[in-house]
Amino acid sequence: MLYLAEVQKQKGGLLGGNSKTELKLLACQRTDQNWSPVSEEIIPAEEASKLNDGALVLVEVNPNRQVQRLQEAGRPLVNILQNFSRQLEKYKLKEDEIDQWKESLTFQAQELNRREMDMEVRLEQLHNMEEEFQRLETQQQEVETSREKIEQLQAEIDRNRQELEGAWEHLRGEQRRLEERLQEGGVLDATQSQKMSELLERLSSRVAPIEILREHLHAAQEIVEKQQATLNPHWEKFQQEKTTAQEKQQEVEKLEKTVSDRQNEWQQAQHILEQQTAQLKVNTAAIASKQELMQILKQQLQSQDELYQQLYAVAATSGGGLPGQQIDVQALENMPLAELQKTIQDLSEKLEIDSSFVHDQEQELTYKQQTIEQLKQKISQASGQDVSNLQEELADEQDLYQMLNETLVGQRRNLLMRQKLIKQHQNILLKRQGQAVANSDQENNIDFSPILSQLENQRQQQSQELQKLEREVEQMQAALELDHGMIDNQTHNIQEQQQELKTMEENLRSLQKASAECWGRVNLYQEALQPIQDRLDEIKQKLQSIGESLGQIQETSDHQLQTITEIRHTIGGLLSQPELLAS
């Protein structure tokens, strides 16, 4: 199992002898991305004696609590922290998405509540309108009843008028016969006188009951006025609704103009953004081409590094000269044998530690390469947003691989130099001990220094070109980031404008709907009230006509009574018998 541990060195005795090295276990790896703290357990580890006190290491421990493999924890901890940072970024993005979903759901819930309240208000309005229409129907029925009564009264008046006209026609006939008799010089006999008296009496009794008719007429007029008084509040409400509908119609027209202007502004901003986005794509393509050139230079540098390492290894193994490697042979020959052996031992131990560390780094480099290949395979199978996420992760892994590989170049070179240095020390020791020294390294002694120096110069030139290109790319990327920032700001502004425009369009639709509802109520009121008002006006006209007819009938009745009285006096003067006068 893999642990994160701290190196602890304890010195024994007054002179510091018998020191021992221990490891204090701090955390244990459960999975690739999961570490958990452990109880502070201390295990012996002489393998870490060359490390400093307090250094952090990664150690593999078997079930018997024995150290199997040990490496410094610097680079792995950096990788763990980088992975942790990426995970935190992913979690933060997920949290932002969750917050956006929460805000969206909250907005939808508020919108549903608002619409539900609007529906309740509209249902209440419809209920009130139904009640008003029921009252209007009741009033309409009352108006119809009044109309029927007025028609009955009109029919009764017409019937009385016809009867009166018939009686008057009969009276005029008798009056003509009477005048004819008078012209002939005759007088009325008793039978004729009795008949004339009966006719006059019947004519007097046929005079229309004007007062009763007037009472009925006033009652009908009062009913009509009550109906009109009941309709007046509805007409006032109709005028209010009409005024409100006109105001809303004006608001709709004003908002329509505002929405049209905002749409034009948004379209212009969208067009400018599209042009800037196209230019950004061109700049991005230019950066991509320079980055490809950088990648080619990096590959060339890597190939030169490999060639340099191979030549360096050949020079080291063949005994040829190595650049930068010089030893003081005279000082080593004068050095005491014990000290020389101790120096060789220390160099060998240090070489072993460095070799182990380089080996671990080589394994880590191999793991990184495997991870890169796995990510490339995942990218080939992924789609959508996963591709961009995997590409970002692949870029990070490639950067780590390149940085680790560049670090290992110098470390490999140092190992070769250390191996050559130890071999030179060992040869001097063998000479001083009187032992034979193998001459295989000196048989084909070739000086590789000029070639290595030339390769180094080429590497430096290409490295300078690469650095220059990297600076150009950095400048272009900085400008590109500024363009990205501007485009992001403009995109954000356009989104805000679009959202504002969407809100205004929703408000416009709501206002149009409210205006249509107002006009609907206005039309409905007018359709319901106008026929009732027309009938009331018709009834008023008929009542007015009836009133005028009653005035005429009253005048006619008075004239009739006066005429009847005059006829009675005339007949009384013509009667030959006194008893007829009493009739």
Residue pairs with C-beta under 8 A, 6 or more apart in sequence:
1 28
1 29
1 60
1 61
2 28
2 29
2 58
2 59
2 60
3 23
3 25
3 26
3 27
3 28
3 29
3 38
3 58
3 59
3 60
3 61
4 25
4 26
4 27
4 28
4 29
4 35
4 56
4 57
4 58
4 73
4 77
5 23
5 24
5 25
5 26
5 45
5 56
5 57
5 58
5 59
6 23
6 24
6 26
6 54
6 55
6 56
6 57
7 21
7 22
7 23
7 45
7 48
7 51
7 52
7 53
7 54
7 55
7 56
7 57
8 21
8 22
8 23
8 24
8 42
8 53
8 54
9 19
9 20
9 21
9 22
9 49
9 53
10 19
10 20
10 22
11 17
11 19
12 18
12 19
12 20
20 44
20 46
21 44
21 45
21 46
21 47
21 48
21 49
21 51
22 42
22 43
22 44
22 45
23 42
23 43
23 44
23 45
23 48
23 57
23 59
23 67
24 40
24 41
24 42
25 38
25 40
25 41
25 42
25 43
25 61
26 37
26 38
26 40
27 35
27 36
27 37
27 38
28 35
28 36
28 37
28 38
29 35
30 36
33 83
33 84
33 87
35 80
43 61
43 65
43 66
43 67
45 59
45 67
45 70
47 67
47 70
48 55
48 57
48 70
50 349
50 350
50 353
51 57
51 72
55 72
56 72
56 73
56 74
56 77
57 70
57 71
57 72
57 73
58 70
58 71
58 72
58 73
58 76
59 67
59 69
59 70
59 71
60 67
60 68
60 69
60 70
61 67
61 68
62 68
70 356
71 356
71 357
71 360
72 357
72 360
75 361
75 364
75 404
76 364
79 400
82 396
82 400
86 393
86 396
90 389
122 517
129 521
129 524
132 234
133 528
135 230
136 234
136 528
136 529
136 532
139 227
139 230
139 231
139 532
140 531
140 532
140 535
142 223
142 227
143 224
143 227
143 532
143 535
143 536
143 539
144 535
146 220
146 223
146 224
146 227
146 539
147 535
147 539
149 216
149 220
150 220
150 539
150 542
150 543
150 546
153 213
153 216
153 217
153 220
153 546
154 542
154 546
156 213
157 208
157 213
157 546
157 549
157 550
157 553
160 206
160 208
161 208
161 553
163 206
164 206
164 207
164 208
164 556
164 560
167 202
167 203
167 206
168 203
168 560
170 199
171 199
171 200
171 203
171 567
174 195
174 196
174 199
175 567
178 188
178 196
178 571
178 574
181 187
181 188
182 574
187 574
187 575
187 576
188 196
188 571
188 574
188 575
188 576
188 580
189 576
190 577
190 580
193 571
193 575
193 577
193 580
193 583
194 580
194 583
196 567
196 571
197 571
197 580
197 583
200 564
200 567
200 568
200 571
203 560
203 564
204 561
204 564
207 557
207 560
207 561
208 553
208 557
210 550
210 553
210 554
210 557
213 550
213 553
214 550
217 543
217 546
217 547
217 550
220 539
220 543
221 543
224 536
224 539
224 540
224 543
227 532
227 536
228 536
231 529
231 532
231 533
231 536
234 525
234 529
235 529
235 533
237 525
238 522
238 525
238 526
238 529
241 518
241 521
241 522
241 525
242 522
244 518
245 515
245 518
245 519
245 521
245 522
248 511
248 514
248 515
248 518
249 515
249 519
251 511
251 515
252 508
252 511
252 512
252 515
255 504
255 507
255 508
255 511
256 508
258 504
259 501
259 504
259 505
259 508
262 497
262 500
262 501
262 504
263 501
265 497
266 494
266 497
266 498
266 501
269 490
269 493
269 494
269 497
270 494
272 490
273 487
273 490
273 491
273 494
276 483
276 486
276 487
276 490
277 487
279 483
280 480
280 483
280 484
280 487
283 476
283 479
283 480
283 483
284 480
286 476
287 473
287 476
287 477
287 480
290 469
290 472
290 473
290 476
291 473
293 469
294 466
294 469
294 470
294 473
297 462
297 465
297 466
297 469
298 402
298 466
300 462
301 459
301 462
301 463
301 466
302 405
304 455
304 458
304 459
304 462
305 409
305 459
307 455
308 452
308 455
308 456
308 459
309 409
309 412
309 413
309 416
311 448
311 451
311 452
311 455
312 322
312 413
312 416
312 448
312 452
313 416
314 320
314 448
315 321
315 322
315 446
315 448
315 449
315 452
316 322
316 416
316 417
316 419
316 420
317 441
318 441
318 444
318 445
318 446
318 448
319 440
319 441
319 442
319 444
319 445
320 445
320 446
320 447
320 448
320 449
321 447
321 448
321 449
322 416
322 417
322 420
322 448
322 449
322 452
323 449
323 452
323 453
323 456
324 417
325 417
325 420
325 421
327 421
327 424
327 425
329 428
332 340
332 425
332 428
333 428
333 431
333 432
335 343
337 429
337 432
337 433
340 425
340 428
340 429
340 432
341 429
343 425
344 422
344 425
344 426
344 429
347 418
347 421
347 422
347 425
348 422
350 418
351 415
351 418
351 419
351 422
354 411
354 414
354 415
354 418
355 415
357 411
358 408
358 411
358 412
358 415
361 404
361 407
361 408
361 411
362 408
364 404
365 401
365 404
365 405
365 408
368 397
368 400
368 401
368 404
369 401
371 397
372 394
372 397
372 398
372 401
375 390
375 393
375 394
375 397
376 394
378 390
379 387
379 390
379 391
379 394
382 390
423 441
427 437
430 436
430 437
431 437
572 580
572 581
575 581
